[in-house]
Amino acid sequence: MPPKERRYGIVVHPEVLRELSDPQRYPAKVQLQILKKILALSLDPRPGDSKRLAGSVYRVTAGEYRIVYEIDEEASRVTVFLVAKRGDDEVYRRLARL
């Protein structure tokens, strides 16, 4: 019998959900792209395109957006707390405010 694949629970900060539900800011195609990437983190929280920012905080890209999240190994949980556009350093300014 093959070893059981470890899955991580996904928690998305309410502010991220509120922002993602705004069709002006995130058209349906972009929402789907970001949500697919977030769901993929449940199988592999450290995909090849992820980058460790500090401690257990990582970022990954989904098209023109960065997804910033924290991995809790003990609880097998990924918490997404920031999504922002790439290229203009908005994500890092917003991260500094958290």
TIVO-2410 file (N, C-alpha, C; in nm, 3 decimals):
# residues 98
REC num residu      c1      c2      c3 atome chaine
REC   1      M   0.085  -0.118   0.000     N      A
REC   1      M   0.000   0.000   0.000    CA      A
REC   1      M   0.090   0.124   0.000     C      A
REC   2      P   0.066   0.220  -0.093     N      A
REC   2      P   0.150   0.340  -0.099    CA      A
REC   2      P   0.126   0.429   0.023     C      A
REC   3      P   0.229   0.507   0.061     N      A
REC   3      P   0.210   0.596   0.177    CA      A
REC   3      P   0.102   0.700   0.150     C      A
REC   4      K   0.030   0.734   0.255     N      A
REC   4      K  -0.079   0.831   0.243    CA      A
REC   4      K  -0.020   0.970   0.218     C      A
REC   5      E  -0.076   1.039   0.122     N      A
REC   5      E  -0.033   1.173   0.086    CA      A
REC   5      E  -0.076   1.271   0.196     C      A
REC   6      R   0.016   1.355   0.240     N      A
REC   6      R  -0.017   1.453   0.344    CA      A
REC   6      R  -0.088   1.571   0.280     C      A
REC   7      R  -0.198   1.607   0.337     N      A
REC   7      R  -0.273   1.724   0.290    CA      A
REC   7      R  -0.275   1.830   0.399     C      A
REC   8      Y  -0.274   1.953   0.355     N      A
REC   8      Y  -0.277   2.067   0.446    CA      A
REC   8      Y  -0.414   2.133   0.435     C      A
REC   9      G  -0.467   2.174   0.550     N      A
REC   9      G  -0.590   2.253   0.550    CA      A
REC   9      G  -0.559   2.393   0.501     C      A
REC  10      I  -0.655   2.456   0.440     N      A
REC  10      I  -0.637   2.592   0.388    CA      A
REC  10      I  -0.727   2.687   0.467     C      A
REC  11      V  -0.668   2.793   0.518     N      A
REC  11      V  -0.743   2.900   0.585    CA      A
REC  11      V  -0.712   3.028   0.509     C      A
REC  12      V  -0.815   3.099   0.469     N      A
REC  12      V  -0.796   3.225   0.396    CA      A
REC  12      V  -0.849   3.337   0.484     C      A
REC  13      H  -0.764   3.436   0.508     N      A
REC  13      H  -0.801   3.550   0.592    CA      A
REC  13      H  -0.927   3.617   0.535     C      A
REC  14      P  -1.020   3.658   0.620     N      A
REC  14      P  -1.145   3.721   0.573    CA      A
REC  14      P  -1.121   3.843   0.482     C      A
REC  15      E  -1.018   3.920   0.508     N      A
REC  15      E  -0.988   4.037   0.424    CA      A
REC  15      E  -0.952   3.993   0.282     C      A
REC  16      V  -0.879   3.884   0.269     N      A
REC  16      V  -0.844   3.832   0.137    CA      A
REC  16      V  -0.970   3.787   0.064     C      A
REC  17      L  -1.059   3.718   0.134     N      A
REC  17      L  -1.185   3.675   0.072    CA      A
REC  17      L  -1.268   3.794   0.027     C      A
REC  18      R  -1.273   3.897   0.109     N      A
REC  18      R  -1.349   4.016   0.074    CA      A
REC  18      R  -1.292   4.082  -0.052     C      A
REC  19      E  -1.159   4.094  -0.059     N      A
REC  19      E  -1.096   4.154  -0.176    CA      A
REC  19      E  -1.118   4.069  -0.301     C      A
REC  20      L  -1.102   3.938  -0.288     N      A
REC  20      L  -1.117   3.850  -0.404    CA      A
REC  20      L  -1.258   3.849  -0.459     C      A
REC  21      S  -1.357   3.879  -0.375     N      A
REC  21      S  -1.495   3.878  -0.421    CA      A
REC  21      S  -1.533   4.006  -0.496     C      A
REC  22      D  -1.440   4.102  -0.505     N      A
REC  22      D  -1.466   4.228  -0.576    CA      A
REC  22      D  -1.434   4.210  -0.724     C      A
REC  23      P  -1.538   4.201  -0.811     N      A
REC  23      P  -1.513   4.177  -0.953    CA      A
REC  23      P  -1.443   4.294  -1.024     C      A
REC  24      Q  -1.450   4.412  -0.967     N      A
REC  24      Q  -1.378   4.527  -1.024    CA      A
REC  24      Q  -1.227   4.508  -1.010     C      A
REC  25      R  -1.188   4.458  -0.896     N      A
REC  25      R  -1.046   4.440  -0.866    CA      A
REC  25      R  -0.991   4.308  -0.920     C      A
REC  26      Y  -1.074   4.203  -0.911     N      A
REC  26      Y  -1.034   4.069  -0.955    CA      A
REC  26      Y  -1.142   4.012  -1.046     C      A
REC  27      P  -1.125   4.023  -1.177     N      A
REC  27      P  -1.222   3.962  -1.269    CA      A
REC  27      P  -1.230   3.811  -1.246     C      A
REC  28      A  -1.338   3.749  -1.290     N      A
REC  28      A  -1.363   3.606  -1.265    CA      A
REC  28      A  -1.244   3.519  -1.306     C      A
REC  29      K  -1.183   3.547  -1.420     N      A
REC  29      K  -1.070   3.467  -1.468    CA      A
REC  29      K  -0.953   3.474  -1.369     C      A
REC  30      V  -0.927   3.592  -1.317     N      A
REC  30      V  -0.817   3.612  -1.221    CA      A
REC  30      V  -0.852   3.545  -1.088     C      A
REC  31      Q  -0.977   3.560  -1.044     N      A
REC  31      Q  -1.021   3.494  -0.920    CA      A
REC  31      Q  -0.997   3.343  -0.928     C      A
REC  32      L  -1.036   3.284  -1.040     N      A
REC  32      L  -1.019   3.140  -1.058    CA      A
REC  32      L  -0.871   3.101  -1.055     C      A
REC  33      Q  -0.788   3.179  -1.121     N      A
REC  33      Q  -0.644   3.153  -1.125    CA      A
REC  33      Q  -0.585   3.155  -0.983     C      A
REC  34      I  -0.622   3.255  -0.906     N      A
REC  34      I  -0.570   3.269  -0.769    CA      A
REC  34      I  -0.624   3.156  -0.680     C      A
REC  35      L  -0.752   3.127  -0.690     N      A
REC  35      L  -0.811   3.022  -0.607    CA      A
REC  35      L  -0.753   2.884  -0.639     C      A
REC  36      K  -0.725   2.857  -0.765     N      A
REC  36      K  -0.662   2.730  -0.802    CA      A
REC  36      K  -0.525   2.717  -0.737     C      A
REC  37      K  -0.450   2.826  -0.739     N      A
REC  37      K  -0.316   2.824  -0.680    CA      A
REC  37      K  -0.325   2.803  -0.529     C      A
REC  38      I  -0.420   2.870  -0.466     N      A
REC  38      I  -0.438   2.853  -0.321    CA      A
REC  38      I  -0.476   2.708  -0.289     C      A
REC  39      L  -0.568   2.650  -0.364     N      A
REC  39      L  -0.608   2.512  -0.339    CA      A
REC  39      L  -0.493   2.414  -0.362     C      A
REC  40      A  -0.407   2.443  -0.458     N      A
REC  40      A  -0.292   2.357  -0.485    CA      A
REC  40      A  -0.196   2.353  -0.366     C      A
REC  41      L  -0.197   2.458  -0.284     N      A
REC  41      L  -0.111   2.461  -0.166    CA      A
REC  41      L  -0.148   2.353  -0.066     C      A
REC  42      S  -0.270   2.302  -0.073     N      A
REC  42      S  -0.310   2.195   0.020    CA      A
REC  42      S  -0.234   2.066  -0.008     C      A
REC  43      L  -0.190   2.047  -0.131     N      A
REC  43      L  -0.113   1.928  -0.167    CA      A
REC  43      L   0.037   1.952  -0.156     C      A
REC  44      D   0.080   2.074  -0.190     N      A
REC  44      D   0.222   2.107  -0.186    CA      A
REC  44      D   0.237   2.253  -0.143     C      A
REC  45      P   0.258   2.277  -0.013     N      A
REC  45      P   0.268   2.416   0.035    CA      A
REC  45      P   0.399   2.485  -0.004     C      A
REC  46      R   0.492   2.409  -0.060     N      A
REC  46      R   0.619   2.468  -0.105    CA      A
REC  46      R   0.645   2.429  -0.251     C      A
REC  47      P   0.561   2.476  -0.343     N      A
REC  47      P   0.583   2.441  -0.484    CA      A
REC  47      P   0.713   2.502  -0.535     C      A
REC  48      G   0.757   2.460  -0.651     N      A
REC  48      G   0.883   2.506  -0.706    CA      A
REC  48      G   0.895   2.657  -0.722     C      A
REC  49      D   0.784   2.725  -0.743     N      A
REC  49      D   0.789   2.870  -0.761    CA      A
REC  49      D   0.766   2.947  -0.632     C      A
REC  50      S   0.765   2.878  -0.518     N      A
REC  50      S   0.746   2.948  -0.390    CA      A
REC  50      S   0.880   3.004  -0.343     C      A
REC  51      K   0.870   3.108  -0.261     N      A
REC  51      K   0.990   3.169  -0.205    CA      A
REC  51      K   0.964   3.194  -0.056     C      A
REC  52      R   1.059   3.155   0.025     N      A
REC  52      R   1.048   3.179   0.169    CA      A
REC  52      R   1.081   3.325   0.197     C      A
REC  53      L   0.993   3.393   0.269     N      A
REC  53      L   1.015   3.534   0.301    CA      A
REC  53      L   1.077   3.549   0.439     C      A
REC  54      A   1.024   3.478   0.535     N      A
REC  54      A   1.076   3.484   0.673    CA      A
REC  54      A   1.010   3.374   0.754     C      A
REC  55      G   1.088   3.304   0.833     N      A
REC  55      G   1.031   3.199   0.918    CA      A
REC  55      G   0.949   3.101   0.838     C      A
REC  56      S   0.821   3.092   0.870     N      A
REC  56      S   0.732   3.000   0.800    CA      A
REC  56      S   0.641   3.073   0.701     C      A
REC  57      V   0.680   3.197   0.663     N      A
REC  57      V   0.602   3.277   0.569    CA      A
REC  57      V   0.662   3.263   0.429     C      A
REC  58      Y   0.575   3.232   0.334     N      A
REC  58      Y   0.616   3.210   0.196    CA      A
REC  58      Y   0.531   3.295   0.103     C      A
REC  59      R   0.578   3.306  -0.021     N      A
REC  59      R   0.497   3.369  -0.124    CA      A
REC  59      R   0.507   3.284  -0.249     C      A
REC  60      V   0.401   3.288  -0.327     N      A
REC  60      V   0.394   3.215  -0.452    CA      A
REC  60      V   0.321   3.306  -0.551     C      A
REC  61      T   0.346   3.287  -0.679     N      A
REC  61      T   0.281   3.371  -0.778    CA      A
REC  61      T   0.167   3.298  -0.847     C      A
REC  62      A   0.067   3.376  -0.884     N      A
REC  62      A  -0.046   3.327  -0.963    CA      A
REC  62      A  -0.071   3.434  -1.069     C      A
REC  63      G  -0.013   3.417  -1.185     N      A
REC  63      G  -0.025   3.518  -1.290    CA      A
REC  63      G   0.043   3.647  -1.247     C      A
REC  64      E  -0.033   3.754  -1.244     N      A
REC  64      E   0.021   3.886  -1.206    CA      A
REC  64      E   0.011   3.913  -1.056     C      A
REC  65      Y  -0.022   3.813  -0.979     N      A
REC  65      Y  -0.046   3.833  -0.836    CA      A
REC  65      Y   0.046   3.748  -0.751     C      A
REC  66      R   0.074   3.797  -0.632     N      A
REC  66      R   0.150   3.722  -0.532    CA      A
REC  66      R   0.053   3.682  -0.421     C      A
REC  67      I   0.073   3.561  -0.374     N      A
REC  67      I  -0.006   3.507  -0.263    CA      A
REC  67      I   0.092   3.486  -0.149     C      A
REC  68      V   0.067   3.549  -0.036     N      A
REC  68      V   0.155   3.538   0.081    CA      A
REC  68      V   0.082   3.453   0.185     C      A
REC  69      Y   0.153   3.353   0.237     N      A
REC  69      Y   0.089   3.260   0.329    CA      A
REC  69      Y   0.189   3.207   0.431     C      A
REC  70      E   0.135   3.148   0.535     N      A
REC  70      E   0.216   3.090   0.641    CA      A
REC  70      E   0.184   2.941   0.652     C      A
REC  71      I   0.287   2.861   0.674     N      A
REC  71      I   0.270   2.717   0.688    CA      A
REC  71      I   0.285   2.680   0.835     C      A
REC  72      D   0.186   2.611   0.888     N      A
REC  72      D   0.191   2.558   1.023    CA      A
REC  72      D   0.203   2.406   1.011     C      A
REC  73      E   0.325   2.356   1.025     N      A
REC  73      E   0.350   2.213   1.007    CA      A
REC  73      E   0.278   2.128   1.112     C      A
REC  74      E   0.278   2.173   1.237     N      A
REC  74      E   0.215   2.095   1.344    CA      A
REC  74      E   0.066   2.074   1.318     C      A
REC  75      A   0.000   2.176   1.271     N      A
REC  75      A  -0.144   2.168   1.246    CA      A
REC  75      A  -0.175   2.126   1.102     C      A
REC  76      S  -0.071   2.109   1.018     N      A
REC  76      S  -0.090   2.078   0.875    CA      A
REC  76      S  -0.187   2.179   0.813     C      A
REC  77      R  -0.152   2.308   0.831     N      A
REC  77      R  -0.240   2.415   0.785    CA      A
REC  77      R  -0.161   2.523   0.712     C      A
REC  78      V  -0.222   2.574   0.605     N      A
REC  78      V  -0.168   2.687   0.529    CA      A
REC  78      V  -0.266   2.802   0.548     C      A
REC  79      T  -0.216   2.916   0.595     N      A
REC  79      T  -0.301   3.034   0.615    CA      A
REC  79      T  -0.261   3.141   0.515     C      A
REC  80      V  -0.353   3.175   0.426     N      A
REC  80      V  -0.329   3.280   0.325    CA      A
REC  80      V  -0.375   3.411   0.386     C      A
REC  81      F  -0.282   3.508   0.396     N      A
REC  81      F  -0.321   3.634   0.458    CA      A
REC  81      F  -0.300   3.756   0.370     C      A
REC  82      L  -0.252   3.736   0.247     N      A
REC  82      L  -0.233   3.852   0.160    CA      A
REC  82      L  -0.229   3.808   0.015     C      A
REC  83      V  -0.301   3.880  -0.071     N      A
REC  83      V  -0.293   3.864  -0.216    CA      A
REC  83      V  -0.280   4.004  -0.272     C      A
REC  84      A  -0.180   4.026  -0.357     N      A
REC  84      A  -0.160   4.160  -0.415    CA      A
REC  84      A  -0.090   4.147  -0.550     C      A
REC  85      K  -0.102   4.251  -0.628     N      A
REC  85      K  -0.044   4.254  -0.762    CA      A
REC  85      K   0.109   4.254  -0.755     C      A
REC  86      R   0.170   4.183  -0.848     N      A
REC  86      R   0.317   4.179  -0.858    CA      A
REC  86      R   0.367   4.304  -0.928     C      A
REC  87      G   0.496   4.327  -0.914     N      A
REC  87      G   0.561   4.428  -0.995    CA      A
REC  87      G   0.566   4.569  -0.939     C      A
REC  88      D   0.474   4.603  -0.853     N      A
REC  88      D   0.477   4.740  -0.801    CA      A
REC  88      D   0.508   4.744  -0.651     C      A
REC  89      D   0.556   4.634  -0.597     N      A
REC  89      D   0.593   4.621  -0.456    CA      A
REC  89      D   0.477   4.644  -0.360     C      A
REC  90      E   0.353   4.646  -0.412     N      A
REC  90      E   0.237   4.663  -0.325    CA      A
REC  90      E   0.231   4.553  -0.219     C      A
REC  91      V   0.260   4.431  -0.261     N      A
REC  91      V   0.251   4.319  -0.169    CA      A
REC  91      V   0.346   4.337  -0.051     C      A
REC  92      Y   0.464   4.388  -0.074     N      A
REC  92      Y   0.560   4.405   0.034    CA      A
REC  92      Y   0.526   4.524   0.124     C      A
REC  93      R   0.468   4.629   0.066     N      A
REC  93      R   0.421   4.741   0.148    CA      A
REC  93      R   0.308   4.695   0.240     C      A
REC  94      R   0.215   4.617   0.184     N      A
REC  94      R   0.103   4.568   0.262    CA      A
REC  94      R   0.150   4.468   0.367     C      A
REC  95      L   0.249   4.388   0.333     N      A
REC  95      L   0.302   4.290   0.428    CA      A
REC  95      L   0.368   4.359   0.545     C      A
REC  96      A   0.436   4.469   0.520     N      A
REC  96      A   0.504   4.544   0.627    CA      A
REC  96      A   0.403   4.601   0.726     C      A
REC  97      R   0.280   4.628   0.679     N      A
REC  97      R   0.176   4.684   0.767    CA      A
REC  97      R   0.111   4.579   0.855     C      A
REC  98      L   0.129   4.451   0.823     N      A
REC  98      L   0.063   4.346   0.902    CA      A
REC  98      L   0.135   4.321   1.032     C      A
***
